Amino acid sequence: MAVGDRRREDPRSLQVAAWRGRRDVVVLSPRPELAGPGPATVARAVERLRADGVQRVLTAALHEHEVGAFQAAGFELHERLHLLRRDLGAPPAPGAERPVRLRRCWRRDLDAVLAVDARAFEPFWSLDRQGLDDALRATPVSRHRVAIGPAGAVVGYAVTGRAADRGYLQRLAVDPDHHRLGIGRALVADALGWLVRRGCRSAVVNTQETNAGALALYEACGFVTEPLGLVVLRLDLAGEPGVGPSGPPGASPC
């Protein structure tokens, strides 16, 4: 890379978030509203994190064209994810009557939302309060909705984001005791309808390659698997940080 290219790199193109409040494990993510970081920007960010005592750095889910800058800084493959896309040129087809009531997430719902998340995902992928906040801040505009069951409890939730004309289903979780009742499909339809009303042309979502249930849900909602998926990369800076062989990349797969 030429010196002139390095000067044009925007240091704001990266954002850093702690993992579960830990200072020694962080998530390094490209900002969706800015041009992707170059190798020099990633390298400088890594050196700052090393100086701050960070021991492990995970990336958010990266597209193929974003990987090179991180690999140049020494990042290695951590996990592969499915990437799915849905064209929003036409509004989502109306579904059956909603099995639950959907409404905006209130502050008092947050503990219940995190409890659902913990039940829906394995420990390494589940979110804490900071991880949920990071998911909500990952895009310039976001929306947080909850599904309320017959007993009045939160039984599912979705975080949807928007950057320009692209929509992102950032997070979706349904309590396992309420699976196969149409709650996940209702949350997806609600999210897509919001994105259409906000002028988005397409929506994307990612999920672990091993999450067959989520993959089937998104395909049933009109998402199509992209030929090239996403990857999460990892860089160990100093010894073993004690988080085991895997860990969540911030806004985790749905």
N, C-alpha and C positions, 0 to 999 in steps of 0.2 A: 504494500500500500504506500502511495506517495505521501510526503509530508502534507501536501495540500489537502489530501483526502482526510487525514487525521484531523486537521483543523475544522473540517466541515462536519465531523461527527458531533451529534448533540448529546451531551452527558445526561440530559433529562430523558433520554430514550429508554432508560432502565429504571425500574423501581425495586426496592428491597423490602421484604416483609419478614418478620421473625416467625419461626414455626412454633406454634403453641406457647408463645411467650418466651421461648428460649433465646438467649443471646448468642449461643455458639452454633446454631443451625438456622439458616435463613433461606428464603426463596428469592431468586433473582429473576425478574420478569421484564420482557419488553413491554413498553406502553403501547396499547393498540392504536392510539390516536396519533402516534409519531412514527417517523421512519425508523426502521429497525437499527439496533446498535451495530457498529463495526467492531472488528477485533480489538482495536486500540481502546475503545470505550469499555468493552467487557474486561480487558486486561486491567485497566485502571480500577474498575469497580472491584475486581477480585483482590487487588493489592490493598485497597482500602479495607475490605472485609478481613483480610488476613491481619492487617495492623490492628483491627478492632478485636481480635481474638476469636473470630469465627472459625469453626473447625470443619463444617460441611456446608456446601452450597448446593441447593437444588434449583433447577429451572422450573418455570411454568411449562405447560405443554407447548412445544415449539413446532412450527412448520419446517419443512425441509430447507427452505431458503434462509431460515434463521439459525440453523444449527452450526454452520461453519464458523461464525464469529465466536461461539462458545467452545467449540472443539479446539480452535486455535489457542484458547486459554487453558486447555487441558481437561475440559469436561468430557465425561464418558457416558455411555448409554446407561440409563437407570430403568426405564420402562417404556414400552410402546403402547400407544392408545389408538383406538378407532376415532376417526374424524368423520362426522356426518354433516351434510348440508341440506337445507330445504329452500327451494325457491319460494319467495313470498310475492310473486307477481300477482297472485290471486289470493283472496282471503282464505284461511283454513276452512274446510268444509265443516258445517255445523254438526256437532256430535249429538249423542243421546243426552237425555236430561242429566245434569250433573249429579253425581252420587253424593257430593258434599258441598257445603257452602265455602266459597272462596272470598277472601277479603285481604286487605292490606295487613302486613305484619305490624303489630304494635310492639312497643318496647317491652311491655309485660309478657309478650309471647316468646321472648328470646330464649329463656331457659327451656321451654317446651320444644322450641325449634331445635336447639342443640341436643336435646334428649332424643328426638326423632332421628337426627343425623347420626348420633352414636349408635342407634339401633340399626340403622340402614346400611352403614358402612363398617368394614373391618377397621380396627383401631388405627392403623397407619394412615388411612384415608379420611377418617372422621375429622370434623372441624371443631375448634374451640371458638371462643368469642372473637379473638383476634383474627382467626382464619375466616370467620363469617364476615367480619368487617372488611377484610381484604377482598373477598369475593364481591362485596357490594361496591368497593371502590375501584375495581379492576377496569371499569369502563367509565367514560364521562357521565353517562346517565344509567341509572339502574332502577329496578323495581323488585320489591320483596313481597311475595304473597304467601298466605298460608291457607291450608285446607282444614276446615273445622268439621269434625265428625258429629254423629248424632248426639253424643253425650256432651258436646261443647268443647272437646279437647282438640288440640292441634294434632293432626294425623299425617300431615305432609306439608311441604313448602317448596317454593321455587324462587330462585334469584335469576332475573333476566337483565341483560345489559345491552346497551346500544352505543355504538361508536360510528358516527356518520350514518351511512345507510346499511350498515351491517349489524345484525342482531346476534346475541350470544346467550345461549341457555347456560348460565354460569354454574348453577347447582340445582339439583332436584332430588328430593328424598321423600320416601313414603314409609311410614312405620310398617315393619314386616307383618304385624298383626292385621293390617288393612290392605295387603297386597291383593291384586286381582279383583278389585272392586271398581276399577275405572278412575281411581284418584290420580294416578300418574298421568293418564291421558287427559284428564280434565285440566291439570296444571299446565301441561304442554300446550293444549289448545288455548288456554287463557294467555300464556306467554306469547304465543304466535300472533294472536289477535291484537295484543298491545303493540307488538313490533310492526304489524301491518299499519295500524293507525298512526304510528310515528314515522311512516314513510320508509321503512327498511325494505330492501330488495331481497335479502336472503338472511337465513339464520344458520348458525353452526352450533354444534355441541360435540363434546368428546366423551368417551367412556373407556374404561379399561377393556382390553381385549378379552379378559376372562369374564366380564359382566354380561352374560348372555341375556339376562332379563332386561337390562337397560337397552341393549342393542335392539331387541325385539320390539320394545315400546317405541323407540324413536323411528324405527322402520315403519311401524304401524301408523305413526303420525306423519308419514310422508317424507321423512329424512332418508337420504341416500348416502351410503358409505363412499367416501372419497378413495380413489385408488391409493393415494399416499396418505398415511395416517400422521399422527403426531408422535413426538418422543419427549420424554422427560430425561434430562441429563443431570449428572451429579459430579461434583468436584470435592474431594477430601483435601483439606488444606493442612491439617496437622493431626496426625494420629487418628484413632477411632473415636468418633464423637458419641458412641453409645446409643445410637438410634436404631441399631439392627441393620439388616440388609436392605431395607426399603423405607421410604417415608413419603409423605404427601407433598405434591408440588403446589402448595398454595391453594388456589381455587381448583379443587380436586375434580376428577371426572364425576359425571352424574351417575 
